[in-house]
């Protein structure tokens, strides 16, 4: 379980989403998809190979970041040892880049 306070969670989740946005931009530039971060939610918008949207949003009550992508849900918890949000050891930016590549190849 996370040890982040409400305020810490808000700050860390905003930092995590902004970091994930930055990590996706090079791939987005090459592959032609959009990455938007507004109102505390990160969206990855694809037109090719078909229209799709990944939604990345902080879930304060459970101190997690949830990713909705390709009809699946991923719930990332705070990893205090690494100071990042991760799922099974995979950091948020790495997960989003991997899922984006899988979507584009699929």
KOLFILO-667285 format. One line per field, with one value per residue: residue number from 1; residue in three letters; x, y, z of N, C-alpha, C, O in turn. Coordinates in nm, 4 decimals. Example, Ala and Ser with C-alpha at 12.3 -4.5 7.8 and 13.67 -1.06 7.14 Angstrom:
// residues 2
i <- [1|2]
aa <- [ALA|SER]
n.u <- [1.3190|1.2850]
n.v <- [-0.5690|-0.2250]
n.w <- [0.7800|0.7080]
ca.u <- [1.2300|1.3670]
ca.v <- [-0.4500|-0.1060]
ca.w <- [0.7800|0.7140]
c.u <- [1.3200|1.2900]
c.v <- [-0.3300|0.0030]
c.w <- [0.7800|0.7870]
o.u <- [1.4236|1.3409]
o.v <- [-0.3319|0.1138]
o.w <- [0.8465|0.8039]
END
This chain:
// residues 106
i <- [1|2|3|4|5|6|7|8|9|10|11|12|13|14|15|16|17|18|19|20|21|22|23|24|25|26|27|28|29|30|31|32|33|34|35|36|37|38|39|40|41|42|43|44|45|46|47|48|49|50|51|52|53|54|55|56|57|58|59|60|61|62|63|64|65|66|67|68|69|70|71|72|73|74|75|76|77|78|79|80|81|82|83|84|85|86|87|88|89|90|91|92|93|94|95|96|97|98|99|100|101|102|103|104|105|106]
aa <- [UNK|UNK|UNK|UNK|UNK|UNK|UNK|UNK|UNK|UNK|UNK|UNK|UNK|UNK|UNK|UNK|UNK|UNK|UNK|UNK|UNK|UNK|UNK|UNK|UNK|UNK|UNK|UNK|UNK|UNK|UNK|UNK|UNK|UNK|UNK|UNK|UNK|UNK|UNK|UNK|UNK|UNK|UNK|UNK|UNK|UNK|UNK|UNK|UNK|UNK|UNK|UNK|UNK|UNK|UNK|UNK|UNK|UNK|UNK|UNK|UNK|UNK|UNK|UNK|UNK|UNK|UNK|UNK|UNK|UNK|UNK|UNK|UNK|UNK|UNK|UNK|UNK|UNK|UNK|UNK|UNK|UNK|UNK|UNK|UNK|UNK|UNK|UNK|UNK|UNK|UNK|UNK|UNK|UNK|UNK|UNK|UNK|UNK|UNK|UNK|UNK|UNK|UNK|UNK|UNK|UNK]
n.u <- [0.0844|0.0435|0.2245|0.1747|0.0550|-0.2550|-0.1888|0.0787|0.0296|-0.1177|0.0777|0.2867|0.1510|0.0789|0.3363|0.4205|0.2427|0.3045|0.5718|0.5333|0.3967|0.5994|0.7773|0.6395|0.6251|0.8398|0.7867|0.5232|0.5586|0.6921|0.5120|0.2701|0.0558|-0.1503|-0.0736|-0.2115|-0.2262|-0.4307|-0.6325|-0.5529|-0.5548|-0.4152|-0.4198|-0.3923|-0.4160|-0.5171|-0.5341|-0.4652|-0.3652|-0.6379|-0.9087|-0.8571|-0.8305|-0.6225|-0.6567|-0.5243|-0.5361|-0.5260|-0.6160|-0.7188|-0.8472|-0.7535|-0.4884|-0.3570|-0.2517|-0.4487|-0.4697|-0.6438|-0.6577|-0.6703|-0.9000|-0.8466|-0.7552|-0.5159|-0.3568|-0.1593|0.0624|0.2202|0.5666|0.7697|1.0442|1.1580|1.0550|0.8371|0.5440|0.4293|0.3637|0.3842|0.6607|0.7083|0.7526|0.5373|0.5850|0.7236|0.5378|0.3319|0.4607|0.5229|0.2606|0.1577|0.3222|0.2505|-0.0182|0.0039|0.1376|-0.0447]
n.v <- [-0.1188|0.2247|0.4993|0.7624|1.0917|1.2762|1.5229|1.4722|1.2627|1.3941|1.5723|1.3940|1.2277|1.4110|1.4848|1.2358|1.1881|1.4025|1.3397|1.0978|1.1913|1.3433|1.1346|0.9971|1.1717|1.1719|0.9275|0.9766|1.1895|1.0628|0.8578|0.9854|1.0348|1.1848|1.3412|1.4404|1.6389|1.7408|1.9003|1.7219|1.4711|1.2367|1.1846|0.9672|0.9816|0.8157|0.7945|0.6203|0.2748|0.2604|0.4532|0.5373|0.5652|0.6138|0.6418|0.7991|0.8267|0.9765|0.8156|0.9167|0.8222|0.5575|0.5887|0.5387|0.5203|0.4907|0.3202|0.3099|0.1197|-0.0260|-0.1859|-0.2765|-0.2582|-0.1020|-0.0851|0.1159|0.1339|0.3344|0.3123|0.3213|0.2728|0.3206|0.5618|0.6099|0.5455|0.2206|-0.0978|-0.4269|-0.3923|-0.2446|0.0791|0.3699|0.5452|0.3627|0.1551|0.2882|0.3593|0.1037|-0.0073|0.1686|0.1143|-0.1557|-0.1230|0.0253|-0.1580|-0.3582]
n.w <- [0.0000|-0.0684|0.0735|0.0379|0.1041|0.0535|-0.0722|-0.1525|-0.3288|-0.5312|-0.6318|-0.7081|-0.8928|-1.0927|-1.1768|-1.2710|-1.4840|-1.6519|-1.7056|-1.8393|-2.0621|-2.1862|-2.2443|-2.4388|-2.6543|-2.8598|-2.9992|-3.0740|-3.2506|-3.4614|-3.5340|-3.5664|-3.3808|-3.1211|-2.8078|-2.5159|-2.2243|-1.9884|-1.7392|-1.5414|-1.6577|-1.8784|-2.2240|-2.4977|-2.8314|-3.1144|-3.4708|-3.6652|-3.6621|-3.6484|-3.5132|-3.1778|-2.8202|-2.5454|-2.2007|-1.9233|-1.5886|-1.2634|-0.9614|-0.6856|-0.4388|-0.4109|-0.4467|-0.6916|-1.0380|-1.3151|-1.6207|-1.9137|-2.1875|-2.5065|-2.4575|-2.2047|-1.8573|-1.6577|-1.3502|-1.1742|-0.9054|-0.6491|-0.6248|-0.3718|-0.3401|-0.5875|-0.6494|-0.8291|-1.0352|-1.0960|-1.2552|-1.1889|-1.1858|-1.4158|-1.5228|-1.5467|-1.7844|-1.9514|-1.9786|-2.1200|-2.3605|-2.4556|-2.4843|-2.6748|-2.8950|-2.9357|-3.0038|-3.2435|-3.4048|-3.4166]
ca.u <- [0.0000|0.1188|0.2333|0.1610|-0.0592|-0.3349|-0.1110|0.1914|-0.0228|-0.1499|0.2028|0.3572|0.0765|0.0962|0.4734|0.4270|0.1705|0.3835|0.6871|0.4850|0.3685|0.7285|0.8379|0.5635|0.6312|0.9197|0.7135|0.4057|0.6040|0.7253|0.3966|0.1563|-0.0577|-0.1527|-0.0618|-0.2650|-0.2340|-0.5073|-0.7233|-0.5040|-0.5717|-0.3340|-0.4868|-0.3145|-0.5207|-0.4712|-0.6230|-0.4206|-0.4333|-0.7808|-0.9295|-0.8525|-0.7850|-0.5775|-0.6820|-0.4396|-0.5912|-0.4971|-0.7290|-0.6738|-0.8924|-0.6733|-0.3481|-0.3060|-0.2770|-0.5156|-0.4561|-0.7422|-0.5992|-0.6959|-1.0049|-0.7919|-0.7288|-0.3888|-0.3599|-0.0212|0.0778|0.3432|0.6797|0.8511|1.1872|1.2015|0.9900|0.7577|0.4275|0.4663|0.2812|0.4735|0.7960|0.7155|0.7188|0.4305|0.6243|0.7594|0.4123|0.2601|0.5341|0.5036|0.1227|0.1426|0.3866|0.1675|-0.1374|0.0431|0.1749|-0.1567]
ca.v <- [0.0000|0.3492|0.5818|0.9015|1.1701|1.3303|1.6254|1.4057|1.1871|1.4888|1.6214|1.2824|1.1800|1.5126|1.4693|1.1095|1.2033|1.4921|1.2614|1.0010|1.2693|1.3732|1.0118|0.9547|1.2689|1.1307|0.8241|1.0423|1.2678|0.9703|0.7757|1.0702|1.0359|1.3005|1.3191|1.5591|1.6345|1.8547|1.8718|1.6095|1.3444|1.2207|1.1080|0.9329|0.9738|0.7555|0.7884|0.5028|0.2067|0.2876|0.5505|0.4806|0.6575|0.5633|0.7410|0.7775|0.9176|0.9481|0.7726|0.9583|0.7404|0.4355|0.6294|0.4680|0.5767|0.3898|0.3333|0.2377|0.1097|-0.1488|-0.2615|-0.3326|-0.1620|-0.1232|-0.0062|0.1334|0.1814|0.4054|0.2305|0.4159|0.2466|0.3788|0.6936|0.6182|0.4584|0.1034|-0.2179|-0.5428|-0.3438|-0.1617|0.2173|0.4269|0.5827|0.2422|0.0860|0.3615|0.3452|-0.0347|-0.0244|0.2458|0.0370|-0.2733|-0.0780|0.0657|-0.2774|-0.4498]
ca.w <- [0.0000|-0.0791|0.1931|-0.0038|0.1517|-0.0570|-0.1417|-0.2186|-0.4426|-0.6388|-0.6900|-0.7746|-1.0097|-1.1982|-1.2279|-1.3453|-1.6100|-1.7376|-1.7498|-1.9387|-2.1832|-2.2498|-2.2972|-2.5565|-2.7640|-2.9762|-3.0731|-3.1317|-3.3661|-3.5703|-3.5732|-3.5995|-3.2886|-3.0318|-2.6641|-2.4496|-2.0780|-1.9386|-1.6273|-1.4634|-1.7299|-1.9987|-2.3286|-2.6163|-2.9331|-3.2399|-3.5866|-3.7400|-3.7725|-3.6335|-3.4061|-3.0429|-2.7173|-2.4164|-2.0969|-1.8061|-1.4887|-1.1230|-0.8787|-0.5524|-0.3249|-0.3973|-0.4678|-0.8092|-1.1697|-1.3955|-1.7651|-1.9934|-2.3206|-2.5817|-2.3865|-2.0811|-1.7517|-1.5887|-1.2272|-1.1305|-0.7682|-0.6178|-0.5810|-0.2940|-0.3575|-0.7152|-0.6607|-0.9521|-1.0440|-1.1743|-1.2516|-1.2054|-1.2103|-1.5367|-1.4930|-1.6287|-1.9211|-2.0279|-2.0097|-2.2246|-2.4869|-2.5011|-2.5308|-2.7989|-3.0022|-2.9619|-3.0765|-3.3793|-3.4797|-3.4203]
c.u <- [0.0881|0.1181|0.2190|0.0391|-0.1388|-0.2533|0.0071|0.1435|-0.0532|-0.0235|0.2724|0.2828|0.0851|0.2347|0.4840|0.3584|0.2463|0.5074|0.6485|0.4549|0.4988|0.7909|0.7669|0.5828|0.7190|0.8481|0.5916|0.4437|0.6304|0.5995|0.2691|0.0350|-0.0425|-0.1399|-0.1054|-0.2699|-0.3069|-0.6047|-0.6835|-0.5160|-0.4852|-0.4127|-0.3912|-0.4176|-0.4629|-0.5773|-0.5909|-0.3570|-0.5853|-0.7946|-0.9312|-0.8018|-0.7405|-0.6031|-0.6020|-0.4834|-0.5535|-0.6261|-0.6907|-0.7218|-0.8073|-0.5249|-0.2831|-0.3250|-0.3339|-0.4992|-0.5642|-0.6915|-0.6316|-0.7911|-0.9540|-0.7681|-0.6001|-0.3877|-0.2194|-0.0167|0.2117|0.4483|0.7743|1.0013|1.2414|1.1433|0.9187|0.6376|0.4611|0.3629|0.3725|0.6147|0.8115|0.6660|0.6138|0.4763|0.6564|0.6343|0.3406|0.3294|0.5135|0.3621|0.0989|0.2037|0.3029|0.0430|-0.1045|0.0790|0.0557|-0.2539]
c.v <- [0.1240|0.4253|0.7302|0.9670|1.2179|1.4287|1.5638|1.3294|1.2801|1.5363|1.5110|1.2337|1.2813|1.5015|1.3439|1.1226|1.2959|1.4192|1.1596|1.0720|1.2969|1.2486|0.9628|1.0471|1.2263|1.0256|0.8855|1.1223|1.1771|0.9014|0.8565|1.0556|1.1538|1.2568|1.4488|1.5372|1.7600|1.8087|1.7457|1.4738|1.3465|1.1361|1.0876|0.9009|0.9259|0.7714|0.6660|0.4037|0.2156|0.3886|0.4797|0.5876|0.5794|0.6758|0.7023|0.8768|0.8759|0.9120|0.7958|0.8680|0.6153|0.4613|0.5516|0.5546|0.4634|0.4232|0.2475|0.2384|-0.0260|-0.2419|-0.3289|-0.2208|-0.2013|-0.0309|-0.0022|0.1943|0.2531|0.3073|0.3239|0.3949|0.3134|0.5176|0.7108|0.5255|0.3439|-0.0073|-0.3350|-0.4998|-0.2551|-0.0203|0.2704|0.4674|0.4611|0.1648|0.1558|0.3522|0.2041|-0.0554|0.0510|0.1701|-0.0854|-0.2349|-0.0469|-0.0543|-0.3689|-0.4236]
c.w <- [0.0000|0.0519|0.1592|0.0611|0.0300|-0.1396|-0.2168|-0.3422|-0.5594|-0.7096|-0.7691|-0.8986|-1.1236|-1.2604|-1.3151|-1.4812|-1.7047|-1.7897|-1.8566|-2.0707|-2.2587|-2.3115|-2.4232|-2.6767|-2.8817|-3.0620|-3.1426|-3.2560|-3.4859|-3.6244|-3.6009|-3.5103|-3.1920|-2.8867|-2.5959|-2.2993|-2.0334|-1.8319|-1.5519|-1.5299|-1.8556|-2.0986|-2.4451|-2.7241|-3.0656|-3.3480|-3.6713|-3.6427|-3.7627|-3.5193|-3.2715|-2.9474|-2.5955|-2.3165|-1.9729|-1.7004|-1.3471|-1.0492|-0.7326|-0.4388|-0.3021|-0.4226|-0.5827|-0.9329|-1.2544|-1.5428|-1.8295|-2.1367|-2.3812|-2.5067|-2.2600|-1.9816|-1.6800|-1.4682|-1.1686|-0.9912|-0.7521|-0.5675|-0.5053|-0.3115|-0.4840|-0.7390|-0.7951|-0.9419|-1.1385|-1.1576|-1.2827|-1.2456|-1.3323|-1.5039|-1.5904|-1.7686|-2.0093|-2.0697|-2.1250|-2.3596|-2.5429|-2.5568|-2.6617|-2.9161|-3.0376|-3.0411|-3.2219|-3.4664|-3.5051|-3.5288]
o.u <- [0.1946|0.0238|0.2483|-0.0669|-0.0943|-0.2491|0.0328|0.2084|-0.0190|-0.0181|0.3124|0.3458|0.0973|0.2491|0.5484|0.4099|0.2517|0.5439|0.7224|0.4840|0.5070|0.8508|0.8275|0.5592|0.6765|0.8494|0.5604|0.3702|0.5950|0.5825|0.1715|-0.0780|0.0643|-0.1882|-0.0442|-0.3119|-0.2532|-0.6528|-0.7692|-0.4904|-0.4825|-0.4655|-0.3190|-0.4960|-0.3720|-0.6969|-0.6778|-0.2975|-0.6550|-0.7028|-0.9970|-0.7396|-0.8109|-0.5743|-0.6100|-0.4699|-0.5494|-0.7313|-0.6378|-0.6431|-0.7904|-0.4443|-0.1696|-0.4036|-0.2757|-0.5129|-0.5744|-0.6830|-0.6212|-0.7655|-1.0120|-0.7617|-0.5785|-0.4144|-0.1675|-0.0837|0.3039|0.4213|0.8507|1.0782|1.3564|1.1777|0.9365|0.6296|0.5143|0.2864|0.4315|0.6791|0.9174|0.5515|0.6025|0.4118|0.6206|0.6258|0.2937|0.2631|0.4897|0.3455|0.0277|0.1444|0.2855|0.0034|-0.1768|0.0543|0.0539|-0.3531]
o.v <- [0.1261|0.4168|0.8153|0.9054|1.2016|1.4193|1.5993|1.3313|1.2497|1.5401|1.5320|1.2017|1.2420|1.5081|1.3457|1.0739|1.2703|1.4354|1.1381|1.0193|1.2764|1.2558|0.8943|1.0053|1.2430|1.0348|0.8505|1.1232|1.2110|0.8882|0.8024|1.0630|1.2144|1.1506|1.5538|1.4316|1.8705|1.6954|1.6714|1.3715|1.4451|1.0304|1.1788|0.8069|0.9873|0.7629|0.6135|0.4487|0.1819|0.4064|0.3772|0.6859|0.4904|0.7920|0.5896|0.9977|0.7572|0.9714|0.7072|0.8390|0.5714|0.3683|0.5051|0.6494|0.3553|0.5383|0.1278|0.3436|-0.1287|-0.3617|-0.4271|-0.1034|-0.3177|0.0885|-0.1027|0.2937|0.2343|0.2279|0.3978|0.4902|0.3573|0.5837|0.8106|0.4397|0.3657|-0.0106|-0.3415|-0.5636|-0.1954|-0.0022|0.2218|0.4276|0.4577|0.1152|0.0898|0.3386|0.1869|-0.1141|0.0022|0.1626|-0.1165|-0.3054|-0.0881|-0.0535|-0.4464|-0.4953]
o.w <- [0.0618|0.1306|0.2432|0.0717|-0.0837|-0.2623|-0.3318|-0.4468|-0.6737|-0.8325|-0.8837|-0.9994|-1.2396|-1.3824|-1.4200|-1.5819|-1.8250|-1.9061|-1.9527|-2.1781|-2.3798|-2.4189|-2.5056|-2.7900|-2.9960|-3.1848|-3.2564|-3.3547|-3.5989|-3.7456|-3.6528|-3.5585|-3.1826|-2.8475|-2.6155|-2.2519|-2.0396|-1.8330|-1.5041|-1.4665|-1.9293|-2.0641|-2.4853|-2.7112|-3.1214|-3.3199|-3.7410|-3.5448|-3.8584|-3.4393|-3.2535|-2.9875|-2.5480|-2.3450|-1.9240|-1.7192|-1.3144|-1.0726|-0.6655|-0.3488|-0.1883|-0.4205|-0.5719|-0.9329|-1.2642|-1.5843|-1.8029|-2.2001|-2.3142|-2.4942|-2.2137|-2.0181|-1.6465|-1.4814|-1.1200|-0.9631|-0.8315|-0.4774|-0.5673|-0.2988|-0.4874|-0.8370|-0.8649|-0.8539|-1.2473|-1.0613|-1.3905|-1.3289|-1.3513|-1.4623|-1.7029|-1.8656|-2.1270|-2.1820|-2.2177|-2.4624|-2.6624|-2.6638|-2.7495|-3.0236|-3.1554|-3.1339|-3.3127|-3.5870|-3.6008|-3.5415]
END
